[in-house]
Amino acid sequence: RAAPAGAVSFSLKHTEAVNVEVITGEQVEVAPGNGGPRWPLDKGTVLRLSMSKASMEVNDNKVTVSYYGEEEGQPIDQAGVFLTGIGISLDVDADRDGVVEKNNPNKATWTWGPDGHGAILLVNCDKESPFVPALDCDDERVFSKEDLLDMSRMVLRTEGPQRLPRGYEIVLYIPVSDSDKVGVFYVQNPFFGQRYIHILGRRKLYHAVQYAGGLAELEFFVEGLRFPDDSFPGLVSIHVSLLESLAEGIPHTPIFTDTVVFRIAPWIMTPNTLAPVNVFVCSVKDNYLFLKEIKNLVDKAGCQLKVCYGYLNRGDRWMQDEIEFGYIHAPHKGFPVVLDSPRDGGLKDFPIKELLGPDFGYVTREPLFEVVTSLDSFGNLEVSPPVTVGGKEYPLGRILIGSSFPISAGRRMTKVVRDFLYAQQVQSPVELYSDWLTVGHVDEFVTFVPGPGAKRFRMLMASPAACYKLFREKQKEGQGKATMFKGYSGTDTKRVTINKVLSNNIMVQQNQYVQCCIDWNRDILKKELGLTESDIIDLPALFKMNKKGKATAYFPNMVNMIVLSQDLGIPKPFGPIVEGECCLEQHVRSLLEPLGLTCSFIDDISSYHKNLGEVHCGTNVHRQPFSFKWWHMTP
């Protein structure tokens, strides 16, 4: 269009920092800067201009086109364009080594695995300042440098003249759909120290960047606001664009955009095989002796005991049911995060008042319309150690939640909590059948302990069949009159002998039903965790059924134990006394001590068992995180 009438060919001259490509049809030729070659002026010929380095001043580079007529010799006309080169790169730690590298080619995508790429963001769900009521991610302020350490660094690198050409500006922005999921702070360095300005997130969708001129790096800090959920897979993007205004009053249009992508780190549960840090237990009016025994066990295991007293627990002893400990982790930082259950008993204020703080996060999921049942308590939320199933690795284990029998309209964990657990992706949940129990928790029939061998653990299951087998053996040995519940004066436990238990036909039938329910779960667990019979140890247990056909433990249920590395705190079963020793304790020791485990039997019968729970229900363990980096797996 710029060519004069009569022009048939053209030549090009350009400054050193400019690259010019002449495109005719499929052919692309690089034009030298000296104006030597000539190209025919064909319709459809395109010149593609780029610059190899940034400008020092506005319009300091130039391309000149000379037009020639039919006759060779002097050009009949010339046209020129002035160019300003500006380097813009929005950078993050896309290679996950803790350092923000320059212009990583993979920064705009996210992939899993040891060779994967893409930046990682933590939900800023702790609370650095004791004077602020909300979580750090719920406000738009930064109160200390510690708060910045929870965030991921993002750097905008620019290079160019001292000022942008007139009508141009640089903006940083996020999609509307990400505005409730990510926040960005900018660190200003005014005369009196640093100020942290909230520039993106919630109502703020874009921010005009102050162009610094020359070679500059602007530092931003990015925080996650929401964990992955059923409507949010966990990826957020941030863009920077150079905008151009064609004329006064005409809106700006983007002429260059750079994008970075973050994945928000998932919440990860910790299995029994990880080392304990703190053990939490409630002090209530009738558990003084229980506390004493737990303290001895915790001291032996070399971790800390944290007691929640009555003013905070308000008579609620079920520490396991109120909370689940987990953690979040990124290349630059990690910290524990407690998941608060929707059950909200007397302990409902405990996680916020006692746990939430600097580098200790908090998350909860509350149903809006669903009824909260016993299955929403976190005795019904466990996680296996790492497993491999048919070649697929689960290096962080698999979450176990109890549910109702597939064909019955029974109790299930509330949908918001289940959706949250599934959305974390890294510990793919397995739903078990626990609704046959009165309380309905998975920790009433299964647990995991460390052990030797390739898998590094054993799965323990409650087993009425194992109990009847042991009692029959003792009866054959002439111990049928051995008495249970010695030293405990409960109403229904007077003179209970092995003979009485074996001759109680109703109890036998009820326990056959219970064994069927447990075997159903056994098959699911073997399939979903890749286990064989040699990985499973059956602990003797007996159950009784109430009028509604739901089961509770007849004697303290030993599978409901606390696991502190090699030290086990097992509910004292008050089994038949044979030759001065409880035959159930003796049997369990014979199963577990060869694995290198130490068994301490804790009397919980009056303070927990008669209230339908045991040692595990009344305690909770905050554990060390996995050393494995979750982004190295492929879900």
MIRODO-819358 format. One record per residue (C-alpha): residue in three letters; z, x, y. Coordinates in steps of 0.001 Angstrom, whole numbers, plus 500000, padded with zeros to 6 digits. Layout:
BEGIN
(ALA; (Z; X; Y));
...
END
This chain:
BEGIN
(ARG; (500000; 500000; 500000));
(ALA; (500690; 502931; 502346));
(ALA; (497329; 504584; 501559));
(PRO; (494757; 504562; 504418));
(ALA; (491301; 503010; 503948));
(GLY; (488864; 505423; 502305));
(ALA; (491547; 507458; 500523));
(VAL; (490656; 508308; 496898));
(SER; (493199; 510997; 495972));
(PHE; (496564; 512412; 497022));
(SER; (498749; 515524; 496769));
(LEU; (502549; 515934; 497030));
(LYS; (504976; 518305; 498717));
(HIS; (508759; 518042; 498356));
(THR; (511947; 519993; 498987));
(GLU; (513590; 521975; 496196));
(ALA; (516350; 519488; 495278));
(VAL; (513833; 516671; 494709));
(ASN; (512041; 515958; 491413));
(VAL; (508846; 513884; 491533));
(GLU; (507069; 512415; 488498));
(VAL; (503567; 510941; 488792));
(ILE; (503165; 508062; 486322));
(THR; (499680; 506772; 485516));
(GLY; (499623; 504320; 482617));
(GLU; (501336; 506065; 479700));
(GLN; (501012; 509533; 481221));
(VAL; (503888; 511221; 483092));
(GLU; (503322; 514476; 485016));
(VAL; (505895; 516485; 486988));
(ALA; (504587; 517285; 490484));
(PRO; (505227; 520832; 491765));
(GLY; (506616; 521045; 495313));
(ASN; (503780; 523114; 496811));
(GLY; (501161; 520358; 497219));
(GLY; (498613; 522118; 494936));
(PRO; (497384; 519530; 492397));
(ARG; (495623; 516332; 493408));
(TRP; (495807; 512998; 491616));
(PRO; (493289; 510165; 491802));
(LEU; (494607; 507199; 493785));
(ASP; (494478; 504616; 490993));
(LYS; (495935; 501163; 491161));
(GLY; (499206; 501207; 489219));
(THR; (500032; 504868; 489928));
(VAL; (503814; 505197; 490416));
(LEU; (505874; 508019; 491904));
(ARG; (509363; 508345; 490430));
(LEU; (511768; 510311; 492650));
(SER; (515101; 511812; 491656));
(MET; (517399; 514510; 492954));
(SER; (518945; 517407; 491051));
(LYS; (521814; 517941; 493482));
(ALA; (523712; 516131; 496211));
(SER; (522752; 516389; 499873));
(MET; (524723; 518395; 502413));
(GLU; (523542; 516140; 505253));
(VAL; (521937; 512733; 505629));
(ASN; (518122; 512871; 505196));
(ASP; (518096; 516612; 504372));
(ASN; (515437; 516208; 501678));
(LYS; (511865; 515040; 501997));
(VAL; (508749; 514068; 500029));
(THR; (505343; 514217; 501831));
(VAL; (502200; 512533; 500432));
(SER; (498786; 513754; 501731));
(TYR; (495784; 511405; 501310));
(TYR; (492191; 512662; 500871));
(GLY; (488835; 510933; 501277));
(GLU; (485589; 511449; 499321));
(GLU; (485021; 514743; 501054));
(GLU; (487216; 517669; 500096));
(GLY; (489111; 519478; 502855));
(GLN; (491746; 518268; 505271));
(PRO; (493845; 515179; 504439));
(ILE; (492837; 512043; 506303));
(ASP; (496462; 510909; 506598));
(GLN; (500042; 511677; 505553));
(ALA; (503123; 509637; 504670));
(GLY; (506669; 510877; 504144));
(VAL; (510064; 509695; 502957));
(PHE; (513448; 511247; 503766));
(LEU; (516026; 511338; 500970));
(THR; (519819; 511617; 500840));
(GLY; (521294; 512552; 497452));
(ILE; (524794; 511218; 496630));
(GLY; (526592; 512029; 493373));
(ILE; (528854; 509220; 492053));
(SER; (530730; 509346; 488747));
(LEU; (533571; 507043; 487646));
(ASP; (535505; 508990; 485001));
(VAL; (538165; 508314; 482365));
(ASP; (539569; 510036; 479286));
(ALA; (536735; 508823; 477041));
(ASP; (537202; 511591; 474438));
(ARG; (540940; 510732; 474088));
(ASP; (542369; 514210; 474614));
(GLY; (544613; 513305; 477557));
(VAL; (542255; 514812; 480172));
(VAL; (539817; 512909; 482433));
(GLU; (536565; 514745; 481808));
(LYS; (533498; 514628; 484077));
(ASN; (530798; 512012; 483413));
(ASN; (531262; 511608; 479652));
(PRO; (528045; 509959; 478340));
(ASN; (530169; 507627; 476150));
(LYS; (532516; 506335; 478848));
(ALA; (530889; 502870; 479041));
(THR; (531322; 502042; 475330));
(TRP; (534234; 501973; 472850));
(THR; (534159; 502893; 469154));
(TRP; (536816; 503281; 466439));
(GLY; (537382; 506189; 464079));
(PRO; (538201; 509921; 464234));
(ASP; (534821; 510568; 465911));
(GLY; (535080; 507481; 468116));
(HIS; (535142; 507416; 471901));
(GLY; (536337; 505233; 474766));
(ALA; (539414; 505254; 476987));
(ILE; (542750; 503613; 476106));
(LEU; (545096; 501569; 478263));
(LEU; (548762; 500662; 477754));
(VAL; (550159; 497272; 478704));
(ASN; (552680; 498274; 481357));
(CYS; (555340; 496057; 479747));
(ASP; (558440; 498176; 480374));
(LYS; (560668; 498113; 483474));
(GLU; (561236; 501362; 485373));
(SER; (563529; 499922; 488067));
(PRO; (566776; 498084; 487226));
(PHE; (566561; 496242; 490563));
(VAL; (563327; 494420; 489775));
(PRO; (563540; 491214; 487701));
(ALA; (560017; 491338; 486244));
(LEU; (558141; 493642; 483866));
(ASP; (556133; 496392; 485573));
(CYS; (552873; 494621; 484699));
(ASP; (554052; 491409; 486395));
(ASP; (554244; 492876; 489890));
(GLU; (551680; 494562; 492110));
(ARG; (553933; 497386; 493198));
(VAL; (554790; 500885; 491996));
(PHE; (558408; 501854; 492539));
(SER; (558378; 505354; 491092));
(LYS; (556174; 508106; 489749));
(GLU; (557517; 507232; 486255));
(ASP; (555643; 503935; 486497));
(LEU; (552374; 505825; 487057));
(LEU; (552962; 507799; 483834));
(ASP; (552568; 504552; 481850));
(MET; (549112; 504070; 483370));
(SER; (545775; 505684; 482495));
(ARG; (544150; 507953; 485071));
(MET; (540700; 507120; 486412));
(VAL; (538881; 509453; 488805));
(LEU; (535996; 508617; 491145));
(ARG; (534083; 511834; 491788));
(THR; (531689; 511808; 494754));
(GLU; (529450; 514492; 496265));
(GLY; (527232; 514251; 499324));
(PRO; (527018; 514486; 503114));
(GLN; (530098; 514096; 505324));
(ARG; (529296; 510421; 505847));
(LEU; (527191; 507822; 504052));
(PRO; (523888; 506798; 505670));
(ARG; (524251; 503674; 507797));
(GLY; (524282; 500380; 505864));
(TYR; (525576; 501895; 502606));
(GLU; (528987; 501493; 500972));
(ILE; (530719; 502214; 497653));
(VAL; (532731; 499458; 495933));
(LEU; (534976; 499412; 492882));
(TYR; (535159; 496052; 491074));
(ILE; (536146; 494201; 487895));
(PRO; (534696; 491074; 486250));
(VAL; (536576; 487812; 486974));
(SER; (537282; 487512; 483231));
(ASP; (539245; 490805; 483318));
(SER; (541251; 490072; 486469));
(ASP; (544333; 488906; 484504));
(LYS; (544079; 491784; 482022));
(VAL; (543853; 494955; 484122));
(GLY; (545344; 496295; 487355));
(VAL; (544317; 499336; 489408));
(PHE; (546413; 501332; 491896));
(TYR; (545203; 503890; 494415));
(VAL; (547422; 506745; 495582));
(GLN; (547266; 507242; 499328));
(ASN; (548601; 510468; 500792));
(PRO; (549681; 509594; 504315));
(PHE; (551814; 511898; 506449));
(PHE; (555153; 510825; 504916));
(GLY; (554671; 511242; 501123));
(GLN; (552669; 509055; 498773));
(ARG; (551955; 505341; 498838));
(TYR; (550671; 503384; 495869));
(ILE; (548310; 500590; 496823));
(HIS; (547335; 497793; 494422));
(ILE; (543559; 497415; 494842));
(LEU; (542246; 495538; 491764));
(GLY; (543605; 492890; 489400));
(ARG; (544656; 489227; 489556));
(ARG; (543253; 487880; 492863));
(LYS; (541668; 491208; 493848));
(LEU; (538217; 491566; 492286));
(TYR; (536700; 494354; 494390));
(HIS; (537719; 497205; 496653));
(ALA; (535590; 499054; 499226));
(VAL; (536132; 502764; 498581));
(GLN; (536783; 505084; 501506));
(TYR; (533983; 507632; 501162));
(ALA; (535498; 511106; 501645));
(GLY; (532405; 513271; 502193));
(GLY; (531537; 516630; 500617));
(LEU; (532876; 517201; 497107));
(ALA; (535729; 514725; 496556));
(GLU; (537889; 513220; 493824));
(LEU; (539696; 509937; 494344));
(GLU; (542480; 509285; 491848));
(PHE; (543274; 505797; 490526));
(PHE; (545855; 504554; 488021));
(VAL; (544974; 501734; 485638));
(GLU; (547484; 499464; 483848));
(GLY; (547008; 496873; 481135));
(LEU; (548414; 493427; 481906));
(ARG; (547860; 491620; 478606));
(PHE; (547895; 492444; 474914));
(PRO; (544886; 491533; 472764));
(ASP; (545031; 487874; 471731));
(ASP; (542899; 485211; 470081));
(SER; (540873; 484749; 473296));
(PHE; (540862; 488425; 474314));
(PRO; (539621; 491171; 471963));
(GLY; (541212; 493949; 474047));
(LEU; (538286; 495521; 475949));
(VAL; (538166; 495676; 479760));
(SER; (535578; 497246; 482057));
(ILE; (535678; 498662; 485598));
(HIS; (532536; 499318; 487674));
(VAL; (531625; 501310; 490770));
(SER; (528446; 500532; 492720));
(LEU; (526604; 502046; 495660));
(LEU; (525456; 499135; 497818));
(GLU; (522521; 499100; 500256));
(SER; (521910; 496745; 503157));
(LEU; (518206; 496240; 503887));
(ALA; (518742; 494747; 507328));
(GLU; (521432; 493348; 509610));
(GLY; (522715; 490024; 508281));
(ILE; (521158; 490486; 504806));
(PRO; (523719; 490834; 501978));
(HIS; (524207; 494180; 500254));
(THR; (522457; 494884; 496945));
(PRO; (523556; 497472; 494338));
(ILE; (521219; 500425; 493894));
(PHE; (523429; 502373; 491452));
(THR; (526295; 501348; 489137));
(ASP; (528605; 503380; 486902));
(THR; (530884; 501708; 484330));
(VAL; (533925; 502672; 482270));
(VAL; (535469; 500741; 479375));
(PHE; (539102; 500720; 478187));
(ARG; (540658; 499245; 475060));
(ILE; (544194; 497954; 475490));
(ALA; (546473; 499610; 472919));
(PRO; (547668; 497186; 470218));
(TRP; (551315; 496420; 469411));
(ILE; (552167; 498216; 466146));
(MET; (554999; 497413; 463716));
(THR; (556993; 500096; 461890));
(PRO; (557640; 499869; 458114));
(ASN; (560824; 500829; 456236));
(THR; (559330; 504197; 455287));
(LEU; (559491; 505488; 458894));
(ALA; (562613; 507316; 460063));
(PRO; (565312; 505189; 461740));
(VAL; (566390; 505869; 465341));
(ASN; (568801; 503031; 466184));
(VAL; (570407; 500290; 464088));
(PHE; (571316; 497060; 465894));
(VAL; (573960; 494635; 464662));
(CYS; (575996; 491797; 466194));
(SER; (579758; 491657; 466459));
(VAL; (580928; 488106; 465671));
(LYS; (584372; 486731; 464918));
(ASP; (584238; 487159; 461107));
(ASN; (582195; 490341; 460490));
(TYR; (584622; 493149; 461382));
(LEU; (584626; 494625; 457843));
(PHE; (580837; 494287; 457601));
(LEU; (580463; 496240; 460878));
(LYS; (582721; 498958; 459500));
(GLU; (580574; 499365; 456373));
(ILE; (577344; 499352; 458405));
(LYS; (578803; 502051; 460684));
(ASN; (579598; 504256; 457655));
(LEU; (576038; 503799; 456355));
(VAL; (574463; 504545; 459760));
(ASP; (576604; 507680; 460194));
(LYS; (575534; 508857; 456736));
(ALA; (571861; 508274; 457598));
(GLY; (572233; 510240; 460858));
(CYS; (571039; 507570; 463294));
(GLN; (572711; 505566; 466081));
(LEU; (574543; 502244; 465741));
(LYS; (574163; 499808; 468647));
(VAL; (576518; 496816; 468566));
(CYS; (575691; 493606; 470436));
(TYR; (578966; 491953; 471415));
(GLY; (579874; 488302; 471702));
(TYR; (579253; 487896; 475448));
(LEU; (575574; 488622; 474754));
(ASN; (575041; 487252; 471234));
(ARG; (576943; 483992; 471908));
(GLY; (577905; 483685; 468246));
(ASP; (574388; 484394; 466919));
(ARG; (574615; 487017; 464152));
(TRP; (570958; 487030; 463023));
(MET; (569675; 490179; 464740));
(GLN; (566650; 490438; 462427));
(ASP; (565464; 486953; 463344));
(GLU; (565444; 487298; 467124));
(ILE; (563307; 490437; 467538));
(GLU; (560815; 492781; 465872));
(PHE; (560573; 496411; 466944));
(GLY; (557171; 498029; 467398));
(TYR; (555456; 500424; 469786));
(ILE; (552308; 501089; 471801));
(HIS; (550498; 504421; 472035));
(ALA; (547721; 506083; 474069));
(PRO; (546646; 509748; 474200));
(HIS; (548779; 510318; 477330));
(LYS; (551902; 508328; 476377));
(GLY; (553623; 505954; 473976));
(PHE; (556820; 503910; 473985));
(PRO; (558672; 501299; 471899));
(VAL; (557999; 497619; 472575));
(VAL; (560129; 494762; 471259));
(LEU; (558453; 491494; 470232));
(ASP; (560785; 488591; 471041));
(SER; (560604; 485644; 468652));
(PRO; (560259; 482067; 469914));
(ARG; (563395; 481042; 467950));
(ASP; (565633; 481631; 470997));
(GLY; (569099; 481344; 469466));
(GLY; (572280; 482761; 470989));
(LEU; (570588; 486193; 471093));
(LYS; (567737; 485023; 473313));
(ASP; (568823; 487119; 476331));
(PHE; (569555; 490239; 474270));
(PRO; (566046; 491847; 474274));
(ILE; (565586; 491470; 478035));
(LYS; (569132; 492420; 479022));
(GLU; (569730; 495250; 476545));
(LEU; (566375; 496643; 475398));
(LEU; (563837; 496208; 478222));
(GLY; (564035; 499215; 480555));
(PRO; (562313; 502515; 481393));
(ASP; (559877; 503305; 478541));
(PHE; (561083; 500349; 476453));
(GLY; (558650; 497454; 476649));
(TYR; (558911; 493731; 475955));
(VAL; (556429; 491088; 474799));
(THR; (556842; 487514; 473628));
(ARG; (554709; 484573; 472553));
(GLU; (556067; 481060; 473127));
(PRO; (554316; 477966; 471754));
(LEU; (553549; 475259; 474325));
(PHE; (553382; 472245; 472030));
(GLU; (554204; 473388; 468486));
(VAL; (557667; 472873; 467038));
(VAL; (559499; 476146; 466374));
(THR; (560757; 476327; 462769));
(SER; (562810; 478792; 460736));
(LEU; (559515; 480496; 459753));
(ASP; (559168; 481661; 463383));
(SER; (562220; 483893; 463000));
(PHE; (561318; 487500; 462358));
(GLY; (563036; 487830; 459004));
(ASN; (559681; 486207; 458205));
(LEU; (557706; 489103; 459711));
(GLU; (557545; 492391; 457800));
(VAL; (555041; 495222; 457397));
(SER; (554066; 497292; 454378));
(PRO; (553829; 501087; 454377));
(PRO; (550284; 502574; 454609));
(VAL; (548054; 501439; 451722));
(THR; (544487; 501809; 450455));
(VAL; (542899; 498700; 448959));
(GLY; (539641; 499062; 447050));
(GLY; (538625; 502080; 449125));
(LYS; (539603; 500481; 452475));
(GLU; (542413; 502332; 454208));
(TYR; (545240; 500672; 456138));
(PRO; (546890; 503812; 457561));
(LEU; (549432; 501718; 459502));
(GLY; (550188; 499306; 456655));
(ARG; (549655; 495538; 456646));
(ILE; (551763; 492837; 458304));
(LEU; (553361; 490278; 455958));
(ILE; (554182; 486782; 457192));
(GLY; (555549; 483874; 455207));
(SER; (553715; 480561; 455254));
(SER; (553480; 477318; 453311));
(PHE; (551740; 476771; 449985));
(PRO; (547997; 476412; 450744));
(ILE; (547794; 472795; 449585));
(SER; (551016; 471471; 451148));
(ALA; (551719; 470412; 454721));
(GLY; (554758; 472699; 454939));
(ARG; (556194; 474983; 457584));
(ARG; (554114; 477816; 459021));
(MET; (554720; 480480; 461622));
(THR; (553645; 479093; 464999));
(LYS; (549970; 479661; 465858));
(VAL; (550531; 481684; 469061));
(VAL; (552558; 484303; 467178));
(ARG; (550119; 484429; 464245));
(ASP; (547145; 484736; 466633));
(PHE; (548902; 487583; 468462));
(LEU; (549549; 489477; 465191));
(TYR; (545963; 489061; 463942));
(ALA; (544506; 490081; 467327));
(GLN; (546169; 493530; 467244));
(GLN; (543588; 494389; 464480));
(VAL; (545247; 497554; 463179));
(GLN; (547698; 496029; 460644));
(SER; (545582; 493204; 459201));
(PRO; (548126; 490464; 458267));
(VAL; (548654; 489004; 454807));
(GLU; (550045; 485464; 454565));
(LEU; (552518; 484900; 451761));
(TYR; (554147; 481713; 450443));
(SER; (557773; 481511; 451628));
(ASP; (558206; 477803; 452360));
(TRP; (559840; 477320; 448929));
(LEU; (563002; 478902; 450382));
(THR; (565499; 476964; 452521));
(VAL; (565300; 479562; 455286));
(GLY; (561746; 480521; 454297));
(HIS; (561591; 484254; 455128));
(VAL; (559579; 486952; 453345));
(ASP; (562560; 489342; 453540));
(GLU; (564329; 487097; 451005));
(PHE; (562052; 488180; 448154));
(VAL; (560272; 491445; 449077));
(THR; (561012; 494811; 450708));
(PHE; (559796; 498419; 450577));
(VAL; (561645; 501685; 449990));
(PRO; (560463; 505316; 450207));
(GLY; (559586; 506872; 446861));
(PRO; (557856; 509805; 445175));
(GLY; (554214; 509786; 444041));
(ALA; (550867; 509299; 445744));
(LYS; (551754; 506021; 447478));
(ARG; (555081; 507367; 448847));
(PHE; (556845; 504007; 448394));
(ARG; (557889; 501272; 445954));
(MET; (557820; 497540; 446541));
(LEU; (561023; 495752; 445536));
(MET; (560949; 492066; 444592));
(ALA; (563716; 489562; 443892));
(SER; (563472; 488520; 440240));
(PRO; (565340; 485725; 438427));
(ALA; (563555; 486840; 435212));
(ALA; (565052; 490349; 435553));
(CYS; (568502; 488808; 436098));
(TYR; (568332; 486555; 433019));
(LYS; (567046; 489499; 430937));
(LEU; (570004; 491673; 432026));
(PHE; (572551; 488881; 431449));
(ARG; (571166; 488183; 427955));
(GLU; (571438; 491880; 427092));
(LYS; (575074; 491895; 428247));
(GLN; (575763; 488700; 426243));
(LYS; (574321; 490363; 423116));
(GLU; (576634; 493312; 423741));
(GLY; (579558; 490858; 423610));
(GLN; (580119; 490730; 427380));
(GLY; (579419; 486988; 427756));
(LYS; (582852; 486330; 429246));
(ALA; (582402; 488912; 432027));
(THR; (583235; 487193; 435330));
(MET; (581209; 487081; 438560));
(PHE; (582458; 486859; 442159));
(LYS; (585640; 488876; 441421));
(GLY; (587559; 489315; 444664));
(TYR; (585721; 486490; 446453));
(SER; (587363; 483078; 446647));
(GLY; (584470; 480722; 447320));
(THR; (584504; 477040; 446339));
(ASP; (581759; 477073; 443690));
(THR; (582459; 480525; 442265));
(LYS; (585628; 479980; 440172));
(ARG; (585438; 481566; 436708));
(VAL; (581653; 481993; 436684));
(THR; (580811; 484000; 433552));
(ILE; (577571; 485305; 432042));
(ASN; (577843; 482605; 429341));
(LYS; (578174; 479855; 431962));
(VAL; (575141; 481065; 433911));
(LEU; (572980; 481319; 430767));
(SER; (574019; 477873; 429517));
(ASN; (573364; 476098; 432835));
(ASN; (569995; 474502; 431995));
(ILE; (569397; 473028; 435448));
(MET; (569864; 476478; 436965));
(VAL; (567526; 478009; 434358));
(GLN; (564797; 475470; 435256));
(GLN; (565261; 475978; 438992));
(ASN; (564952; 479749; 438576));
(GLN; (561836; 479377; 436432));
(TYR; (560296; 477521; 439402));
(VAL; (561505; 480247; 441813));
(GLN; (560035; 482928; 439537));
(CYS; (556668; 481103; 439667));
(CYS; (556795; 481133; 443502));
(ILE; (557651; 484846; 443534));
(ASP; (554918; 485617; 440981));
(TRP; (552395; 483800; 443186));
(ASN; (553353; 486201; 445988));
(ARG; (553407; 489150; 443600));
(ASP; (549737; 488535; 442763));
(ILE; (548799; 488246; 446454));
(LEU; (550672; 491459; 447282));
(LYS; (549131; 493388; 444375));
(LYS; (545646; 492320; 445479));
(GLU; (546099; 492733; 449269));
(LEU; (548110; 495981; 449146));
(GLY; (546246; 497562; 446204));
(LEU; (549373; 497798; 444019));
(THR; (549859; 498059; 440258));
(GLU; (552916; 497007; 438226));
(SER; (554199; 500603; 438303));
(ASP; (554508; 500332; 442115));
(ILE; (556847; 497333; 441843));
(ILE; (560559; 497277; 440954));
(ASP; (562238; 493963; 440096));
(LEU; (565766; 493498; 441414));
(PRO; (567885; 490873; 439618));
(ALA; (568408; 487720; 441693));
(LEU; (569370; 484097; 441082));
(PHE; (568679; 481083; 443257));
(LYS; (569990; 477539; 443504));
(MET; (568098; 474581; 444957));
(ASN; (569247; 472037; 447528));
(LYS; (568515; 468296; 447574));
(LYS; (565220; 468909; 449403));
(GLY; (564014; 471242; 446635));
(LYS; (564364; 474432; 448709));
(ALA; (565964; 477574; 447273));
(THR; (568811; 479808; 448468));
(ALA; (570359; 482878; 446839));
(TYR; (573135; 482076; 444312));
(PHE; (574791; 485491; 444679));
(PRO; (574094; 487971; 447534));
(ASN; (570375; 488744; 447373));
(MET; (570004; 492514; 446924));
(VAL; (566362; 492697; 448014));
(ASN; (567536; 491737; 451534));
(MET; (568706; 495298; 452217));
(ILE; (568593; 497705; 455143));
(VAL; (566550; 500875; 454524));
(LEU; (567515; 504004; 456495));
(SER; (565294; 506776; 455062));
(GLN; (566897; 507525; 451645));
(ASP; (570056; 505520; 452381));
(LEU; (570036; 501874; 451353));
(GLY; (572576; 499275; 452517));
(ILE; (572375; 496662; 449746));
(PRO; (574184; 493286; 449753));
(LYS; (577112; 493594; 447290));
(PRO; (576125; 491116; 444550));
(PHE; (579611; 490400; 443099));
(GLY; (578035; 490436; 439648));
(PRO; (579754; 490273; 436250));
(ILE; (582345; 493031; 435814));
(VAL; (581583; 494976; 432632));
(GLU; (583937; 497848; 431758));
(GLY; (585365; 497857; 435272));
(GLU; (581962; 497992; 437022));
(CYS; (579566; 495365; 438417));
(CYS; (576662; 495323; 435959));
(LEU; (574201; 494266; 438705));
(GLU; (575158; 497243; 440905));
(GLN; (574954; 499573; 437910));
(HIS; (571501; 498216; 436979));
(VAL; (570128; 498549; 440550));
(ARG; (571462; 502109; 440831));
(SER; (569673; 502982; 437580));
(LEU; (566391; 501689; 439081));
(LEU; (566637; 503233; 442567));
(GLU; (568644; 506454; 442336));
(PRO; (565982; 508234; 440196));
(LEU; (563665; 507790; 443241));
(GLY; (566057; 509940; 445296));
(LEU; (567640; 506923; 447026));
(THR; (571356; 506434; 447690));
(CYS; (572747; 502926; 447186));
(SER; (575671; 501654; 449286));
(PHE; (576711; 498096; 448411));
(ILE; (577915; 496221; 451492));
(ASP; (580133; 493140; 451287));
(ASP; (578349; 490456; 453332));
(ILE; (579336; 487446; 451222));
(SER; (581654; 485614; 453618));
(SER; (580122; 486730; 456924));
(TYR; (576399; 486419; 456076));
(HIS; (575668; 485183; 452533));
(LYS; (577505; 481878; 452905));
(ASN; (575520; 481334; 456136));
(LEU; (572254; 481757; 454134));
(GLY; (571475; 485372; 455065));
(GLU; (572257; 488925; 453995));
(VAL; (572421; 492519; 455289));
(HIS; (568778; 492713; 456420));
(CYS; (569010; 489355; 458243));
(GLY; (572017; 490571; 460217));
(THR; (570652; 493997; 461232));
(ASN; (567560; 495429; 462871));
(VAL; (566157; 498961; 462935));
(HIS; (564228; 500651; 465732));
(ARG; (562176; 503368; 463998));
(GLN; (560081; 506404; 464889));
(PRO; (556392; 505566; 465468));
(PHE; (553631; 506662; 463092));
(SER; (552224; 510134; 463733));
(PHE; (548782; 508651; 462865));
(LYS; (546734; 507722; 465950));
(TRP; (545689; 504072; 465644));
(TRP; (542280; 504692; 467285));
(HIS; (541335; 506982; 464375));
(MET; (541205; 504021; 461985));
(THR; (538417; 501499; 461511));
(PRO; (539785; 497957; 461273));
END
